[in-house]
Amino acid sequence: MAEFIQVFTTVGDRDEAELISRTVVEEGIAACGQIMGPVSSIYRWEGKVESSVEWLVIFKTVSGNYNKIEQAVRRIHSYDVPEIIAVPVIEGSREYLSWLSKETLH
């Protein structure tokens, strides 16, 4: 069975979150894009501590699709340096992981 990952990105507004999610799912490189927010982010940028309201997007996919997701996010994302990170899925229900495989392995 494939190795599974979740890929995270944050964006500045809900419309951008929806556009990125829909694009990645329609291209078949993620089975799902979950949008959460708004979330408050405090971060260092160009030497200053900043804060902003963002939307978190979590993609569910197989590890072999990471590069395609990264390319899609970079193509659409409005940030100069978008967060694009992946974490492994260690365990999951057989039925869910089977669905995830079916929707992302083309």
DABEL-V482418 format. One record per residue. RES is the residue in three letters. PHI is phi in whole degrees, -180 to 180 (999 if undefined). Layout:
BEGIN
res: (RES:RES)
phi: (PHI:PHI)
END
This chain:
BEGIN
res: (MET:ALA:GLU:PHE:ILE:GLN:VAL:PHE:THR:THR:VAL:GLY:ASP:ARG:ASP:GLU:ALA:GLU:LEU:ILE:SER:ARG:THR:VAL:VAL:GLU:GLU:GLY:ILE:ALA:ALA:CYS:GLY:GLN:ILE:MET:GLY:PRO:VAL:SER:SER:ILE:TYR:ARG:TRP:GLU:GLY:LYS:VAL:GLU:SER:SER:VAL:GLU:TRP:LEU:VAL:ILE:PHE:LYS:THR:VAL:SER:GLY:ASN:TYR:ASN:LYS:ILE:GLU:GLN:ALA:VAL:ARG:ARG:ILE:HIS:SER:TYR:ASP:VAL:PRO:GLU:ILE:ILE:ALA:VAL:PRO:VAL:ILE:GLU:GLY:SER:ARG:GLU:TYR:LEU:SER:TRP:LEU:SER:LYS:GLU:THR:LEU:HIS)
phi: (999:-67:-84:-111:-138:-118:-113:-109:-147:-122:-135:-82:-153:-65:-60:-66:-60:-68:-63:-64:-61:-62:-61:-65:-71:-63:-77:76:-96:-142:-81:-156:-127:-95:-112:-128:153:-74:-122:-94:-119:-122:-153:-97:-141:51:83:-121:-85:-117:-142:-158:-98:-134:-119:-98:-119:-120:-98:-107:-159:-100:-61:-65:-98:-56:-60:-67:-66:-58:-62:-64:-63:-61:-64:-103:-62:-90:-80:-65:-130:-72:-70:-142:-131:-123:-128:-75:-95:-81:-142:-173:-65:-57:-65:-66:-66:-65:-60:-59:-60:-60:-83:-122:-101:-113)
END
